[in-house]
Structures are given as C-alpha cells and as structure tokens.
Amino acid sequence: MSYDLPVVELTTESAPPAAGPASSAPRLPRWLKRQVPKGNANHFTARMLDDLDLETVCDHARCPNRMECYAAKTATFMVMGDVCTRPCDFCSVAKGKTRSLDADEPARLAEAAARLGLEHVVITSVTRDDLPDGGADHFVRCIEAVRATSGASVEVLTPDFAGSLAAVDRVIDAAPEVFNHNTETVPRLYPRVRGRKSDYRWTLALLARIKQRAPGMLAKTGIMLGLGETQEELLDVVADLVDIGCDMLTLGQYLQPSLAHLPVERYLRPEEFDTLGRLAEQIGIAQVASGPFVRSSYRARELVAGVEGRRQ
C-alpha cells in the first residue's frame, strides 16, 4: 500500500557490535541511556508491592521506565503469576510450569491501587494457555475488585486468549475503560517474534471485537520497533488498526533483555519515532505515544486523556 504522506527517510543505527567478549551485551546509543531518578521515592512502591505479594510487568519485563514510574507511585500490575506459557523470544518473563491462580490476588491488587492513589489502573498478565478461559475470569475479578474500592478507571492489557472470542467477550463485558492488546510487530515477523501460537489476523480480530461489542470502549495496541520491520510494513499495520477502530497506539524501541533473546536489528533515533508518531496520527489513530522508551502502559492515563479531549 502506498501513502500520500510526507514520509521522511531518517538515518538509523544498526545494533552496534558487542564490546569485548562475545558474551557481553552490545553498547546502547547515547539516546537510550537514562539517568537514575534522584531520591528514594521508588522504594515506597517497591516495598508496598512486596508487602502485598504482587508482581509487575515493570520488573519482569525489565522495563527501562521502572524507576521513573515507581517514583511517581504507579506500576503496571501483572496477574496470574510470574510464569508464562508462551516462549516468545523477545520477552524476559519466565517460561515454564505455572501455578494455580491466587483467589486473593484481585483484592490485593485493588488495595495496592488504593494505597498508591491511582486514578487509572493498568492490569496485564502472563499468558495462561493452560487455563480453559486463558484467565479471562481472573481479569474480570480484578476489574471488579478495583471498582469496588475506588473510582479509578481500568485499563487491561490482555494476552490473545488462544483465539477464544468467548474469553474476549467476558473481559469486554466487564467494561474496562481501555482494552489493550499488543500487536507487537508486523505480519512478516510474527513467526520469528511471536511464535507459532500467535497470529496477526487473530490480533486484528480481537481488537476489532472491542468496538463491535462495546463501541464506546477505548481500543489500544502497541508495537515494538527495531526488529527488522520496514516503514512501509509498519504503516500498513497502522492502516489495518485504523480500519478496525483502534484509538490508541504505542511505538517503542525493542531492547534485547539478554543475549538469549532476539537481537536488535537497529536502533531508531528519537526524531524517527517523532515522524512515525505523526504519520500514524495522520493515517487516523487518535492518540499515539512514540519514542525510544515508550512501552504499552507508559503514561497510560495521559494517552486516555488525549482521546477524551478529542471527543469533547
């Protein structure tokens, strides 16, 4: 597909060679080096999460924004354990044998959200293909627990529920304000990046289902860049997302969690992220967060506020 848009070709950097032994991690470009936040505000959030025995994707996905978010007394809760049933080669969450669901987890999550004073609560999970409903009912119980303890809005970032529309509908019917499911990459790279159990067409069908069943609900997705996608492929995905009514999109730099994970093909410069964000909005996405450190739930409330402002 071609686009009548001011597509700007910008210089990008290939992943630099490793410094020293082959077991060393590659050096990062200067714009991917962050300063550690001053003060100890992040310790409050970390201690509270430990006290309530809660997991966060901030920790398990080695998010570069973890200290910033913890210092601001916010976090993205990761429910249903800390072990995933999908062996995706881009993700640092542990894979292997899962544990039984914790019936008390929704209540502890709601308590944490109340202690942090969150106005917007983001809930994600490991993938649980071992559960008959993929964990849909657990998501519902988490949403209900937050609603019972506060007036916060709720955003869920779900797995694909192994192609089950009934599971997707169960979560939609719980009426979270935002339903997020990550596209992750372009269709050509799905087999390598997401593995044989994931399917681009099902990802689009899941996101389309949100608007079909709850037209007023905000639909959101995220894409990692730097895995070998072309700009044309990325814009084709954006066009697909516009066609199914996706409201919000996050674009961020993929960072290799360890040498055992997929390598970075290239590092996009900040100005390229700026350009891609503008193009995505021109194609029709209402709100786009695009930058090297942007992640699926980074400053999630701000993105929602942007959509709400456009609706008024």
C-alpha positions in Angstrom: 0.0 0.0 0.0 1.3 3.5 -0.8 0.6 6.6 1.4 0.1 10.2 0.3 2.0 11.3 3.3 5.3 13.2 3.9 7.3 10.1 4.7 10.7 11.1 5.7 13.7 8.7 5.4 15.8 9.1 8.5 19.1 7.7 9.4 19.0 4.8 11.7 21.8 2.9 13.5 22.3 -0.8 13.3 22.8 -2.5 16.6 26.5 -1.9 17.4 28.9 -4.8 17.9 29.4 -6.1 21.4 32.3 -4.6 23.3 34.8 -7.1 24.5 33.9 -10.8 24.8 31.1 -12.3 22.7 29.1 -12.8 25.9 28.9 -9.1 26.5 25.8 -7.0 25.8 26.0 -4.6 22.9 26.6 -0.9 23.6 23.5 1.3 23.5 23.3 4.5 21.5 23.5 7.7 23.6 19.8 8.4 23.5 19.0 5.1 25.2 21.0 5.9 28.3 18.8 7.1 31.2 19.7 8.9 34.4 18.6 7.3 37.6 15.9 9.3 39.3 17.1 11.2 42.4 15.7 10.4 45.8 14.1 7.2 47.1 10.5 7.7 46.1 10.6 4.5 44.1 11.3 2.4 47.2 7.8 3.1 48.6 6.2 1.5 45.6 8.6 -1.4 45.6 8.2 -2.2 49.3 4.4 -1.9 49.1 4.3 -4.4 46.1 6.5 -6.8 48.1 4.2 -6.4 51.2 1.2 -7.3 49.1 3.0 -10.1 47.2 2.1 -8.5 43.8 4.0 -8.9 40.5 4.5 -6.1 38.0 5.5 -6.2 34.3 7.8 -3.3 35.2 10.0 -5.8 37.0 9.6 -8.9 34.9 9.8 -7.3 31.5 12.9 -5.3 32.7 11.1 -2.0 31.7 13.5 0.9 31.3 10.9 3.2 32.9 10.5 1.2 36.1 12.3 3.6 38.4 10.5 6.6 36.9 7.1 5.0 37.3 7.8 3.6 40.8 9.0 7.1 41.9 5.7 8.5 40.6 3.8 5.8 42.7 2.5 4.0 39.7 3.0 0.5 38.3 1.5 -2.0 35.8 0.2 -5.0 37.7 0.9 -8.4 36.3 -1.5 -11.0 37.4 -1.9 -14.8 37.3 1.7 -15.5 38.4 5.2 -14.8 37.1 5.5 -17.7 34.6 4.2 -17.5 31.0 3.1 -20.4 28.8 4.3 -18.7 25.6 8.0 -18.9 24.8 8.3 -15.6 22.9 11.9 -14.8 22.2 11.6 -11.1 22.8 10.2 -11.2 26.3 12.1 -11.7 29.6 9.2 -13.0 31.6 9.9 -16.6 32.8 8.6 -19.5 30.9 7.7 -22.9 32.2 5.3 -24.6 34.7 2.6 -22.3 36.0 0.9 -22.2 39.4 -2.7 -22.2 40.4 -4.5 -18.9 40.4 -4.5 -16.9 43.6 -8.1 -16.2 44.6 -6.9 -13.3 46.8 -4.9 -11.5 44.2 -7.7 -9.2 42.9 -8.3 -7.9 46.4 -4.6 -7.3 47.0 -4.3 -5.5 43.6 -7.2 -3.3 44.4 -5.6 -2.5 47.8 -2.3 -1.5 46.1 -4.1 0.7 43.7 -5.9 2.4 46.6 -2.6 2.9 48.6 -0.9 4.4 45.5 -3.9 6.7 44.9 -4.1 5.6 41.3 -6.8 7.3 39.1 -6.0 4.9 36.2 -5.2 1.3 37.0 -3.4 -0.9 34.3 -3.6 -4.6 34.7 -1.8 -7.1 32.5 -0.9 -10.8 32.8 1.3 -13.6 31.7 -0.2 -15.8 29.0 -2.0 -18.7 30.5 -2.8 -21.2 27.8 -3.2 -23.8 30.5 -6.4 -22.3 31.7 -9.7 -23.1 30.0 -10.6 -19.4 29.6 -7.0 -18.2 29.3 -7.5 -16.2 32.6 -10.4 -14.1 31.3 -12.4 -14.6 34.5 -9.5 -13.6 36.6 -9.2 -10.3 34.7 -12.9 -9.8 35.4 -12.4 -10.3 39.1 -9.5 -7.8 39.1 -11.6 -5.2 37.3 -14.5 -5.8 39.8 -12.2 -5.5 42.8 -10.7 -2.2 41.7 -14.2 -0.9 41.0 -15.3 -1.9 44.5 -12.6 0.0 46.2 -12.1 3.2 44.1 -13.4 5.3 41.3 -10.3 4.7 39.2 -10.6 3.9 35.5 -9.3 0.5 34.5 -7.1 -0.5 31.5 -6.5 -4.2 30.8 -3.6 -5.4 28.6 -4.5 -8.9 27.8 -3.0 -11.9 26.1 -4.8 -13.3 23.0 -6.8 -15.9 24.9 -5.7 -18.5 22.3 -8.3 -17.4 19.8 -11.3 -17.6 22.1 -13.9 -14.9 21.4 -15.9 -16.1 24.4 -12.9 -15.2 26.6 -12.5 -11.8 24.9 -16.2 -11.1 25.3 -16.0 -11.9 29.0 -13.4 -9.2 29.6 -15.2 -6.7 27.3 -18.4 -7.2 29.2 -16.7 -6.3 32.5 -16.4 -2.8 30.9 -12.8 -1.7 31.4 -12.4 1.8 30.1 -9.5 0.7 28.0 -8.9 -2.7 26.3 -5.3 -3.1 25.2 -3.8 -6.0 23.3 -0.4 -5.7 21.7 0.2 -6.2 18.0 3.9 -6.3 18.8 5.3 -6.4 15.2 4.5 -6.6 11.5 2.9 -9.7 10.0 6.1 -10.9 8.2 7.9 -11.1 11.5 5.2 -12.8 13.5 6.6 -16.4 13.3 10.0 -15.3 14.4 9.0 -12.7 17.1 5.7 -14.1 18.5 6.0 -17.8 17.7 3.7 -20.3 16.1 0.8 -19.9 18.5 0.3 -16.2 17.7 -1.5 -14.9 14.5 -1.7 -11.4 13.1 -5.2 -11.9 11.8 -6.4 -13.0 15.2 -4.8 -10.0 16.8 -6.8 -7.7 14.5 -9.9 -9.8 15.1 -9.5 -9.4 18.8 -9.0 -5.6 18.6 -12.0 -5.4 16.2 -14.2 -7.3 18.6 -13.8 -4.5 21.2 -15.6 -1.9 19.0 -18.1 -4.4 17.7 -19.2 -5.3 21.2 -18.6 -2.0 23.1 -18.3 0.9 20.6 -17.6 3.4 23.4 -14.7 1.4 24.9 -11.2 2.6 24.0 -9.1 0.1 22.0 -5.4 0.3 22.3 -2.3 -1.6 21.0 1.5 -1.4 21.0 4.3 -2.2 18.5 8.0 -2.8 19.1 10.3 -1.3 16.6 13.9 -2.3 15.6 13.2 -6.0 14.9 13.7 -5.7 11.2 10.4 -4.2 10.1 10.3 -1.6 7.2 8.5 1.7 7.5 6.1 0.6 4.8 5.2 -2.6 6.7 4.6 -0.6 9.8 2.3 1.9 8.1 0.4 -0.9 6.6 -0.2 -2.2 10.1 -1.3 1.2 11.3 -3.8 1.4 8.4 -5.2 -2.0 9.5 -5.6 -0.7 13.0 -7.4 2.4 11.8 -9.8 0.1 9.8 -10.8 -1.8 12.9 -11.3 1.3 15.1 -8.2 1.3 17.2 -8.0 4.5 19.3 -4.5 4.5 20.8 -1.1 3.2 19.7 2.3 3.0 21.4 5.5 2.7 19.4 8.7 2.0 21.3 12.2 0.6 20.8 12.7 -3.1 21.3 15.6 -3.7 23.7 17.2 -7.1 23.9 16.6 -8.4 27.5 19.6 -10.8 27.3 21.9 -12.4 24.8 19.5 -15.4 24.8 16.7 -13.2 23.3 16.1 -11.9 19.8 18.8 -9.4 18.8 18.0 -5.8 18.0 18.3 -5.2 14.2 18.5 -1.4 14.5 18.1 1.4 16.9 15.7 4.1 15.7 16.6 7.7 16.5 14.2 9.8 18.6 13.4 12.0 15.6 12.3 9.0 13.6 9.9 8.0 16.4 8.5 11.5 16.2 8.0 11.2 12.5 6.3 7.8 12.8 4.0 9.0 15.5 2.9 11.9 13.3 2.3 9.6 10.4 0.2 7.2 12.5 -2.0 10.1 13.6 -2.3 11.3 10.0 -3.4 7.9 8.9 -6.1 8.0 11.6 -5.0 6.9 15.1 -6.5 9.3 17.6 -3.6 9.2 20.1 -0.1 7.9 19.5 2.8 7.7 22.0 6.0 7.2 20.1 9.5 7.2 21.4 12.5 5.0 22.3 11.3 4.5 25.9 7.6 4.2 25.2 6.0 1.0 26.4 2.5 -0.4 26.3 1.3 1.2 29.5 3.8 4.1 29.8 1.9 7.2 31.0 -1.3 5.4 30.1 -3.6 7.9 31.8 -2.2 10.8 29.6 -3.0 8.9 26.4 -6.5 8.3 27.6 -6.9 12.0 28.5 -5.8 12.9 25.0 -8.5 10.7 23.4 -11.1 12.1 25.8 -10.1 15.6 24.9 -10.6 15.0 21.2 -14.0 13.5 21.9 -15.2 16.6 23.7 
